[in-house]
Amino acid sequence: MSDHLSTESYKGVRDFYPSDWARLTAAFATIRRTLESYGYEEYNASPLERSELYESKGNEEIIREQTYSFEDRGGRKVTIRTEMTPTLARMVAGKRRELVFPLRWYSIPNVFRYERPQRGRLREHYQLNIDLLGLPEGASDAEAITLAYRLLKAFNASDSDFAIRINSRALLNAACRAAGLSDEEAAREYWRLMDRKAKMKPEEFEAARKEFSADPLSIIENESDPIVAEEKRKLEALIETLKSRGIPNASFDVEIVRGFDYYTGMVFEVFDTDPVNPRSLMGGGRYDGLVSLFGGDPIPAVGFAMGDVTFMDFLETHSLVPDIQTAPQVYLGTPTPDTLEAAESFADTLRDQGVRAFVNLTTKSLGDQIKDADRRGIPLFVAYGADEKTGASVRVKVLATGKEETLEKSVVASFINGQ
């Protein structure tokens, strides 16, 4: 048996080597620019939360089967966050008298769930969270969905690449009451069944559906109850508002439920339309009662979340991943150790002008340094020897072609940045 530690990461999580991390952070940068152009501010918090925060108003399956929970040395029950919305609610409740509403906040934390790793779903991922707090349903719901649309458009996605499907928990609850499912738990079980429909075989779903004594779906379809009809009209008005804003791919879908119990109004999900990657990319809705769990009056809120795994799968499926260059732009070779200090000084001059410069610190020959630059994917090479140390110019070699340019030191940075 080997005494060596395994180089494998924990199951269901990822290591990000520089090129991987660069792609992800570039995507995050585009997301941040888009959201901040709408006035959203970034926040963050610790991944450790008291377990009762999730037990109070969450998804039972996630709490029972998917949390990483433990008891700390002080006997306190702790859970590593599975999502950010409960943390957001706690933070807002803690300083509600000091905050200026409405709040437009976002975060990109990593979250953790113990579940079976599969395509688009891991045990740890980064999750974009976008929330608008302090405004009632209506314009704020439209803004949330508009942001979801604009985020994908910021990556040059076409309208045909994704579909926005909208429903309402208020509509679903009204249909349950009209159908005679007045017991809150019975209604909750019905909509949990709807939420699982996509994961079930058709015959399995129909058999489970027949176990209920009523059929809320038919009431929604026929609009046979006045409250149901009114809630459905609200959704139709929302979709019309979105169309007027140039969003053509939003539609009503009664099967969109969302798993968390804290949703109170509009809910939505955005789906990839490519059959290669038919997954939900993001989703959310209105959760007007969550902040009041910490005391005080309810604060109306709407928001949504998007995981980085499914999002990057979407970008790859549609060839939308940004082309990111992570390697240094130029390699400064040092023929002899006594030119190192001068090479470092010249590199600092280039760096001050935005160039990513790599300086050789080894005793390798210039030939080996050129090979080293090539292996690292650095496209340009400058041998910084005695002549370059005292002279006004350097020779810049393009490694892909072998071509050399003799340039005044003052224009080297602009030459490199123009490549």
GUVOTI-818102 format. One record per residue (C-alpha): residue number from 0; residue in three letters; x, y, z. Coordinates in Angstrom, 3 decimals. Each point is the difference from the previous one (the first is absolute). Layout:
BEGIN
BAVO  resi  resn        xx        yy        zz
BAVO   NUM   ALA         X         Y         Z
...
# end
This chain:
BEGIN
BAVO  resi  resn        xx        yy        zz
BAVO     0   MET     0.000     0.000     0.000
BAVO     1   SER     1.383     3.428    -1.017
BAVO     2   ASP     0.653     2.616     2.672
BAVO     3   HIS    -0.475     2.796    -2.518
BAVO     4   LEU    -3.038     2.267     0.157
BAVO     5   SER    -2.378    -0.126    -2.954
BAVO     6   THR     0.139     2.815    -2.521
BAVO     7   GLU    -3.750    -0.398    -0.669
BAVO     8   SER    -2.288     2.766     1.274
BAVO     9   TYR    -3.030    -0.764     2.175
BAVO    10   LYS    -2.801    -1.556    -2.040
BAVO    11   GLY    -2.296     2.535    -1.629
BAVO    12   VAL     2.251     3.048     0.316
BAVO    13   ARG     2.514     1.577    -2.378
BAVO    14   ASP     3.554     1.251    -0.115
BAVO    15   PHE     0.444     3.143    -2.072
BAVO    16   TYR     3.341     0.173    -1.788
BAVO    17   PRO     0.917     3.501    -1.262
BAVO    18   SER    -1.613    -0.323    -3.448
BAVO    19   ASP    -3.209    -1.465     1.523
BAVO    20   TRP    -0.194     2.704     2.633
BAVO    21   ALA     0.650     2.724    -2.577
BAVO    22   ARG    -2.974    -1.133    -2.092
BAVO    23   LEU    -2.274    -0.007     3.035
BAVO    24   THR     1.161     3.332     1.382
BAVO    25   ALA    -0.354     1.568    -3.449
BAVO    26   ALA    -3.619    -1.176    -0.026
BAVO    27   PHE    -0.471     1.418     3.504
BAVO    28   ALA     1.445     3.336    -1.174
BAVO    29   THR    -2.592     0.222    -2.785
BAVO    30   ILE    -2.741    -0.868     2.482
BAVO    31   ARG     1.208     2.658     2.450
BAVO    32   ARG     0.125     2.687    -2.707
BAVO    33   THR    -3.522    -0.826    -1.135
BAVO    34   LEU    -1.523     0.017     3.478
BAVO    35   GLU     1.812     3.110     1.163
BAVO    36   SER    -1.254     1.838    -3.088
BAVO    37   TYR    -3.480    -0.536     1.508
BAVO    38   GLY     1.083     1.340     3.397
BAVO    39   TYR     0.547    -3.333     1.788
BAVO    40   GLU     2.643    -0.221     2.750
BAVO    41   GLU     2.038    -3.059     0.946
BAVO    42   TYR    -0.059    -1.505     3.516
BAVO    43   ASN     1.395    -3.168     1.598
BAVO    44   ALA    -0.089    -2.063     3.203
BAVO    45   SER     1.558    -3.044     1.643
BAVO    46   PRO    -0.930    -3.455    -1.373
BAVO    47   LEU    -0.742    -1.148     3.583
BAVO    48   GLU    -3.534     0.535     1.310
BAVO    49   ARG    -2.016    -1.204     2.973
BAVO    50   SER    -1.978    -3.061    -1.094
BAVO    51   GLU    -3.325     1.422     1.192
BAVO    52   LEU     0.242     2.648    -2.723
BAVO    53   TYR    -0.672    -2.714    -2.590
BAVO    54   GLU    -2.353    -2.076     2.131
BAVO    55   SER    -2.389     2.922     0.474
BAVO    56   LYS    -1.145     0.511    -3.583
BAVO    57   GLY     1.680    -2.112    -2.618
BAVO    58   ASN    -0.259    -3.053    -2.197
BAVO    59   GLU    -0.430    -3.113     2.145
BAVO    60   GLU     1.901    -2.285    -2.395
BAVO    61   ILE     2.995     2.331    -0.012
BAVO    62   ILE    -0.002     0.397     3.780
BAVO    63   ARG    -0.393    -3.726     0.677
BAVO    64   GLU     2.242    -1.465    -2.692
BAVO    65   GLN     2.256     2.609    -1.569
BAVO    66   THR     1.509     2.245     2.659
BAVO    67   TYR     3.510    -0.174     1.378
BAVO    68   SER    -0.870     0.409     3.680
BAVO    69   PHE     1.938    -0.614     3.188
BAVO    70   GLU     0.164     0.914     3.662
BAVO    71   ASP     2.841     2.324     0.933
BAVO    72   ARG     2.079    -0.235     3.184
BAVO    73   GLY    -2.429     2.280     1.793
BAVO    74   GLY    -2.912    -2.340    -0.693
BAVO    75   ARG    -1.510     2.271    -2.671
BAVO    76   LYS    -1.579    -1.495    -3.142
BAVO    77   VAL     1.733     1.439    -3.067
BAVO    78   THR    -0.794    -0.370    -3.708
BAVO    79   ILE     2.220     0.957    -2.936
BAVO    80   ARG    -2.253     2.177    -2.145
BAVO    81   THR    -2.072    -1.729    -2.651
BAVO    82   GLU    -1.256     3.283    -1.446
BAVO    83   MET     0.295     3.719     0.726
BAVO    84   THR    -3.596     1.214     0.392
BAVO    85   PRO    -0.391    -0.920     3.707
BAVO    86   THR     3.317     1.728     0.744
BAVO    87   LEU    -1.164     3.069    -1.913
BAVO    88   ALA    -3.242     0.057     1.996
BAVO    89   ARG     1.929    -0.259     3.275
BAVO    90   MET     2.351     2.824    -0.981
BAVO    91   VAL    -2.821     2.300    -1.101
BAVO    92   ALA    -2.036    -0.724     3.131
BAVO    93   GLY     3.034     0.738     2.160
BAVO    94   LYS     0.409     3.537    -1.350
BAVO    95   ARG    -3.419     0.795    -1.406
BAVO    96   ARG    -0.158     3.339     1.870
BAVO    97   GLU     3.307     1.152    -1.472
BAVO    98   LEU    -0.433    -1.132    -3.604
BAVO    99   VAL    -1.490     2.196    -2.715
BAVO   100   PHE    -2.730    -1.830    -1.919
BAVO   101   PRO    -0.501    -1.181    -2.625
BAVO   102   LEU     3.190    -2.069     0.094
BAVO   103   ARG     1.587    -1.260    -3.195
BAVO   104   TRP     2.579    -2.567     1.081
BAVO   105   TYR     1.890    -2.866    -1.611
BAVO   106   SER     2.633    -2.548     1.022
BAVO   107   ILE     1.998    -2.848    -1.578
BAVO   108   PRO     0.769    -2.356     2.919
BAVO   109   ASN     0.839    -3.679    -0.142
BAVO   110   VAL    -2.720    -2.266     1.416
BAVO   111   PHE    -0.013    -3.650     1.028
BAVO   112   ARG    -2.478    -2.877    -0.294
BAVO   113   TYR     0.602    -3.688     0.562
BAVO   114   GLU    -1.519    -1.503    -3.135
BAVO   115   ARG     0.971    -2.371    -2.784
BAVO   116   PRO     2.410     1.771    -2.365
BAVO   117   GLN    -1.208     0.081    -3.622
BAVO   118   ARG     0.112     2.247    -3.047
BAVO   119   GLY    -0.890     3.518     1.086
BAVO   120   ARG    -0.171    -0.905     3.687
BAVO   121   LEU     2.840    -0.335     2.496
BAVO   122   ARG     0.300    -0.003     3.778
BAVO   123   GLU     1.601     3.431    -0.001
BAVO   124   HIS    -0.413     2.826    -2.452
BAVO   125   TYR    -0.078     3.771    -0.316
BAVO   126   GLN    -3.473     1.480    -0.078
BAVO   127   LEU    -0.992     3.444    -1.175
BAVO   128   ASN    -2.752     1.477     2.198
BAVO   129   ILE    -1.949     3.108    -1.001
BAVO   130   ASP    -2.579     1.559     2.328
BAVO   131   LEU    -2.221     3.077     0.018
BAVO   132   LEU    -1.518     0.711     3.416
BAVO   133   GLY    -2.546     2.589     1.057
BAVO   134   LEU    -2.313     0.175    -3.018
BAVO   135   PRO    -3.334    -1.812    -0.517
BAVO   136   GLU    -0.850    -2.261    -2.917
BAVO   137   GLY    -0.256     1.596    -3.396
BAVO   138   ALA     2.884     2.098    -1.277
BAVO   139   SER     2.515    -1.764     2.259
BAVO   140   ASP    -0.998    -3.423    -1.375
BAVO   141   ALA     0.487     1.314    -3.523
BAVO   142   GLU     3.430     1.385     0.947
BAVO   143   ALA     1.145    -3.348     1.410
BAVO   144   ILE    -0.937    -1.874    -3.171
BAVO   145   THR     1.445     2.770    -2.168
BAVO   146   LEU     3.319    -0.380     1.823
BAVO   147   ALA    -0.004    -3.746    -0.636
BAVO   148   TYR    -0.549     0.702    -3.689
BAVO   149   ARG     2.649     2.748    -0.153
BAVO   150   LEU     2.601    -2.190     1.680
BAVO   151   LEU    -0.225    -2.590    -2.758
BAVO   152   LYS    -0.079     2.674    -2.695
BAVO   153   ALA     3.212     1.448     1.497
BAVO   154   PHE     1.691    -3.226    -1.140
BAVO   155   ASN    -1.470     0.398    -3.517
BAVO   156   ALA    -2.635    -2.707     0.451
BAVO   157   SER    -2.818     0.181    -2.545
BAVO   158   ASP    -3.674    -0.019     0.996
BAVO   159   SER    -0.365    -3.480    -1.457
BAVO   160   ASP     2.764    -1.366     2.273
BAVO   161   PHE    -2.125     0.157     3.151
BAVO   162   ALA    -3.602     0.152     1.212
BAVO   163   ILE    -1.439     1.779     3.059
BAVO   164   ARG    -2.879    -1.883     1.635
BAVO   165   ILE    -2.112     1.800     2.581
BAVO   166   ASN    -2.573    -1.105     2.558
BAVO   167   SER    -1.358     1.229     3.342
BAVO   168   ARG    -0.190    -1.626     3.422
BAVO   169   ALA    -2.951     2.283     0.778
BAVO   170   LEU    -1.750    -1.432    -3.070
BAVO   171   LEU     0.863    -3.569     0.985
BAVO   172   ASN    -1.191     0.489     3.585
BAVO   173   ALA    -3.259     1.603    -1.165
BAVO   174   ALA    -0.585    -2.960    -2.333
BAVO   175   CYS     0.609    -2.434     2.860
BAVO   176   ARG    -2.514     1.778     2.212
BAVO   177   ALA    -2.559     0.104    -2.811
BAVO   178   ALA     0.537    -3.719    -0.605
BAVO   179   GLY    -0.618    -0.821     3.656
BAVO   180   LEU     3.609    -0.523     1.057
BAVO   181   SER    -0.438     2.485     2.820
BAVO   182   ASP     2.487    -1.772     2.253
BAVO   183   GLU     3.335     1.794    -0.427
BAVO   184   GLU     2.040    -3.194     0.165
BAVO   185   ALA    -2.180    -1.741    -2.613
BAVO   186   ALA     0.434     2.943    -2.363
BAVO   187   ARG     3.732    -0.004     0.648
BAVO   188   GLU     0.228    -3.702    -0.831
BAVO   189   TYR    -1.912     0.546    -3.236
BAVO   190   TRP     2.393     2.676    -1.217
BAVO   191   ARG     3.010    -1.988     1.129
BAVO   192   LEU    -1.268    -2.735    -2.282
BAVO   193   MET    -0.212     2.527    -2.841
BAVO   194   ASP     3.551     1.116     0.761
BAVO   195   ARG     1.209    -3.597    -0.357
BAVO   196   LYS    -1.928    -0.700    -3.211
BAVO   197   ALA     2.980     0.482    -2.320
BAVO   198   LYS     1.939    -2.657     1.938
BAVO   199   MET    -2.831    -2.570    -0.100
BAVO   200   LYS    -1.268    -2.417    -2.614
BAVO   201   PRO    -3.396     1.105    -1.431
BAVO   202   GLU    -1.836    -3.017     1.419
BAVO   203   GLU     1.645     0.522     3.388
BAVO   204   PHE    -1.078     3.647     0.048
BAVO   205   GLU    -3.595    -0.768    -1.021
BAVO   206   ALA    -0.288    -2.684     2.670
BAVO   207   ALA     1.240     2.422     2.662
BAVO   208   ARG    -2.314     2.733    -1.238
BAVO   209   LYS    -3.059    -2.270     0.307
BAVO   210   GLU     0.677    -0.395     3.700
BAVO   211   PHE    -1.296     3.540     0.475
BAVO   212   SER    -3.755     0.495     0.247
BAVO   213   ALA     0.038     3.226    -2.008
BAVO   214   ASP     1.609     1.388    -3.163
BAVO   215   PRO     1.180     3.615     0.374
BAVO   216   LEU     1.501    -0.016    -3.507
BAVO   217   SER    -3.416    -0.203    -1.682
BAVO   218   ILE    -1.198     3.001     2.021
BAVO   219   ILE     2.993     2.024    -1.202
BAVO   220   GLU    -0.567    -1.067    -3.587
BAVO   221   ASN    -3.732     0.824     0.059
BAVO   222   GLU     0.310     3.067     2.275
BAVO   223   SER    -3.122    -1.235     1.766
BAVO   224   ASP     0.804     1.799     3.246
BAVO   225   PRO     0.074     3.850     0.143
BAVO   226   ILE     3.147     0.191     2.163
BAVO   227   VAL     1.776    -2.471    -2.282
BAVO   228   ALA    -1.077     2.040    -3.027
BAVO   229   GLU     1.317     3.223     1.589
BAVO   230   GLU     3.376    -1.539     0.863
BAVO   231   LYS     0.308    -1.381    -3.512
BAVO   232   ARG    -0.753     3.442    -1.465
BAVO   233   LYS     2.844     1.446     2.088
BAVO   234   LEU     2.394    -2.463    -1.602
BAVO   235   GLU    -1.309     0.778    -3.473
BAVO   236   ALA     0.507     3.725     0.679
BAVO   237   LEU     3.556    -0.694     1.172
BAVO   238   ILE     0.779    -1.917    -3.176
BAVO   239   GLU    -1.410     2.843    -2.100
BAVO   240   THR     2.210     2.465     1.897
BAVO   241   LEU     3.028    -2.160    -0.781
BAVO   242   LYS    -0.916    -0.144    -3.680
BAVO   243   SER    -0.284     3.793    -0.065
BAVO   244   ARG     3.590     0.088     1.316
BAVO   245   GLY     1.211    -2.103    -2.900
BAVO   246   ILE    -0.076    -3.376     1.775
BAVO   247   PRO    -1.850    -2.358    -2.379
BAVO   248   ASN     0.848    -3.374     1.574
BAVO   249   ALA    -1.969     0.212     3.276
BAVO   250   SER    -3.135    -2.113     0.438
BAVO   251   PHE    -2.379    -1.393     2.637
BAVO   252   ASP     0.733    -3.568     1.142
BAVO   253   VAL    -2.170    -1.499     2.715
BAVO   254   GLU     2.602    -2.687     0.733
BAVO   255   ILE     2.587     2.495     1.288
BAVO   256   VAL    -0.260    -0.344     3.777
BAVO   257   ARG     3.458     0.460     1.597
BAVO   258   GLY     0.860    -2.224     2.941
BAVO   259   PHE     0.363     2.430     2.892
BAVO   260   ASP    -2.978     0.650     2.249
BAVO   261   TYR     0.774     3.678     0.518
BAVO   262   TYR    -1.256     1.123    -3.433
BAVO   263   THR    -3.215     2.030     0.216
BAVO   264   GLY    -0.698     1.374    -3.486
BAVO   265   MET     1.510    -0.048    -3.480
BAVO   266   VAL     2.534    -2.772    -0.670
BAVO   267   PHE     2.020    -0.584    -3.161
BAVO   268   GLU     2.761    -2.082    -1.568
BAVO   269   VAL     2.185     0.509    -3.054
BAVO   270   PHE     0.713    -3.073    -2.130
BAVO   271   ASP     2.594    -0.787    -2.642
BAVO   272   THR    -1.901    -0.871    -3.190
BAVO   273   ASP     2.808    -2.102    -1.505
BAVO   274   PRO    -0.906    -3.728     0.258
BAVO   275   VAL     3.648    -0.725     0.832
BAVO   276   ASN    -0.341     1.953     3.265
BAVO   277   PRO    -3.731     0.132     0.907
BAVO   278   ARG     0.455     1.356     3.519
BAVO   279   SER    -1.242     2.826     2.133
BAVO   280   LEU     2.661     2.733     0.064
BAVO   281   MET    -1.436     2.232     2.687
BAVO   282   GLY    -3.162     0.513     1.985
BAVO   283   GLY    -1.635     1.868     2.841
BAVO   284   GLY    -3.035     1.988     0.934
BAVO   285   ARG    -1.748     2.105     2.629
BAVO   286   TYR     0.550    -0.757     3.700
BAVO   287   ASP    -1.843     2.670     1.970
BAVO   288   GLY    -0.089    -1.807     3.349
BAVO   289   LEU     3.565    -1.197     0.518
BAVO   290   VAL     1.523     3.057     1.707
BAVO   291   SER    -2.860     0.145     2.550
BAVO   292   LEU     1.112    -3.375     1.423
BAVO   293   PHE     2.593     2.046     1.890
BAVO   294   GLY    -2.639     2.348     1.422
BAVO   295   GLY    -1.611     3.219    -1.184
BAVO   296   ASP    -2.267     0.678    -2.932
BAVO   297   PRO     0.423    -1.929    -3.241
BAVO   298   ILE     2.245     1.547    -2.650
BAVO   299   PRO    -1.106    -0.709    -3.578
BAVO   300   ALA     2.774    -1.627    -2.002
BAVO   301   VAL     0.701    -1.622    -3.343
BAVO   302   GLY     3.152    -1.672    -1.232
BAVO   303   PHE     1.605    -2.834    -1.913
BAVO   304   ALA     3.135    -2.121    -0.090
BAVO   305   MET     2.227    -1.605    -2.645
BAVO   306   GLY     2.658    -2.667     0.514
BAVO   307   ASP     3.333     0.308    -1.779
BAVO   308   VAL     0.054    -3.669    -1.113
BAVO   309   THR    -3.208     0.101    -2.021
BAVO   310   PHE     0.810     3.506    -1.214
BAVO   311   MET     3.439    -0.965    -1.339
BAVO   312   ASP    -1.575    -3.093    -1.605
BAVO   313   PHE    -2.430     2.367    -1.732
BAVO   314   LEU     2.814     2.229    -1.265
BAVO   315   GLU     1.959    -3.005    -1.265
BAVO   316   THR    -3.050    -1.561    -1.664
BAVO   317   HIS    -0.624     3.208    -1.944
BAVO   318   SER     3.694     0.860    -0.599
BAVO   319   LEU    -0.271     3.157     2.104
BAVO   320   VAL     2.901    -0.530     2.420
BAVO   321   PRO     2.212     3.123     0.005
BAVO   322   ASP     3.470    -0.495    -1.513
BAVO   323   ILE     2.251     0.746     2.955
BAVO   324   GLN     3.784     0.181    -0.187
BAVO   325   THR     1.564    -0.716     3.394
BAVO   326   ALA     3.677    -0.354    -0.891
BAVO   327   PRO     2.433     2.919     0.277
BAVO   328   GLN     0.350     1.966    -3.232
BAVO   329   VAL     3.766     0.182    -0.071
BAVO   330   TYR     2.888    -2.035     1.399
BAVO   331   LEU     3.122     1.994     0.929
BAVO   332   GLY     2.969    -2.298    -0.369
BAVO   333   THR     3.203     0.683     1.940
BAVO   334   PRO     3.188    -1.222    -1.749
BAVO   335   THR     2.075     0.520     3.148
BAVO   336   PRO    -0.886     0.524     3.676
BAVO   337   ASP     1.425     3.519     0.004
BAVO   338   THR    -2.770     1.215    -2.351
BAVO   339   LEU    -2.807    -1.221     2.285
BAVO   340   GLU    -0.398     3.256     1.916
BAVO   341   ALA    -0.206     2.056    -3.204
BAVO   342   ALA    -2.480    -2.487    -1.504
BAVO   343   GLU    -2.175     0.275     3.105
BAVO   344   SER     0.084     3.797    -0.251
BAVO   345   PHE    -1.039    -0.103    -3.663
BAVO   346   ALA    -2.738    -2.524     0.822
BAVO   347   ASP    -1.355     2.387     2.648
BAVO   348   THR    -0.140     2.751    -2.631
BAVO   349   LEU    -2.021    -2.292    -2.258
BAVO   350   ARG    -2.277    -1.061     2.877
BAVO   351   ASP    -0.769     3.626     0.799
BAVO   352   GLN    -1.367     0.221    -3.558
BAVO   353   GLY    -2.238    -3.038     0.367
BAVO   354   VAL     2.282    -2.740    -1.336
BAVO   355   ARG     0.135    -3.449     1.633
BAVO   356   ALA     3.774    -0.580     0.123
BAVO   357   PHE     1.861    -3.150     1.113
BAVO   358   VAL     3.692     0.263     0.966
BAVO   359   ASN     2.320    -3.011    -0.034
BAVO   360   LEU     1.601    -0.641     3.404
BAVO   361   THR     1.871    -3.182    -0.921
BAVO   362   THR     3.482    -0.693    -1.392
BAVO   363   LYS    -1.374    -1.732    -3.109
BAVO   364   SER     1.512     0.818    -3.375
BAVO   365   LEU    -1.874     2.431    -2.255
BAVO   366   GLY    -1.013    -2.940    -2.213
BAVO   367   ASP    -1.540    -1.783     2.947
BAVO   368   GLN    -1.675     3.210     1.126
BAVO   369   ILE    -1.636     0.310    -3.437
BAVO   370   LYS    -1.233    -3.592     0.329
BAVO   371   ASP    -1.292     0.831     3.485
BAVO   372   ALA    -1.932     2.995    -1.349
BAVO   373   ASP    -1.520    -2.151    -2.727
BAVO   374   ARG    -1.098    -2.683     2.488
BAVO   375   ARG    -1.652     2.656     2.141
BAVO   376   GLY    -1.922     1.365    -2.984
BAVO   377   ILE     1.748     3.389     0.122
BAVO   378   PRO    -0.078     1.392    -3.541
BAVO   379   LEU     2.847     2.571     0.101
BAVO   380   PHE     3.631    -0.233     1.114
BAVO   381   VAL     2.561     2.715     0.776
BAVO   382   ALA     3.616    -0.901     0.798
BAVO   383   TYR     1.067     2.685     2.457
BAVO   384   GLY     3.792    -0.092    -0.007
BAVO   385   ALA     2.829     2.539     0.334
BAVO   386   ASP    -0.881     1.853    -3.232
BAVO   387   GLU    -3.658     0.323     1.038
BAVO   388   LYS     1.036     1.105     3.495
BAVO   389   THR     1.935     3.000    -1.337
BAVO   390   GLY    -1.746     0.598    -3.338
BAVO   391   ALA    -3.246     1.719    -0.974
BAVO   392   SER    -1.554    -2.926    -1.889
BAVO   393   VAL    -0.840    -3.718     0.335
BAVO   394   ARG    -0.814    -2.814    -2.430
BAVO   395   VAL    -3.458    -1.518     0.463
BAVO   396   LYS    -0.322    -3.537    -1.394
BAVO   397   VAL    -3.389    -1.477    -0.989
BAVO   398   LEU     0.445    -3.640     0.963
BAVO   399   ALA    -2.746    -1.343    -2.274
BAVO   400   THR     1.750     1.314    -3.155
BAVO   401   GLY     3.581     0.693     1.094
BAVO   402   LYS    -0.326     3.563    -1.297
BAVO   403   GLU     1.888     2.714     1.937
BAVO   404   GLU    -0.729     3.704     0.374
BAVO   405   THR     2.600     2.506     1.228
BAVO   406   LEU    -1.878     2.603     2.013
BAVO   407   GLU     0.785     3.041     2.093
BAVO   408   LYS    -0.618    -0.827     3.663
BAVO   409   SER    -2.577     2.799     0.215
BAVO   410   VAL    -2.340    -1.717    -2.517
BAVO   411   VAL     0.396    -3.645     1.074
BAVO   412   ALA    -3.048     0.049     2.302
BAVO   413   SER    -2.318     1.394    -2.705
BAVO   414   PHE     1.369    -2.586    -2.469
BAVO   415   ILE    -0.666    -2.866     2.442
BAVO   416   ASN    -3.471     1.233     0.910
BAVO   417   GLY    -0.833     0.279    -3.689
BAVO   418   GLN     0.767    -3.637    -0.739
# end
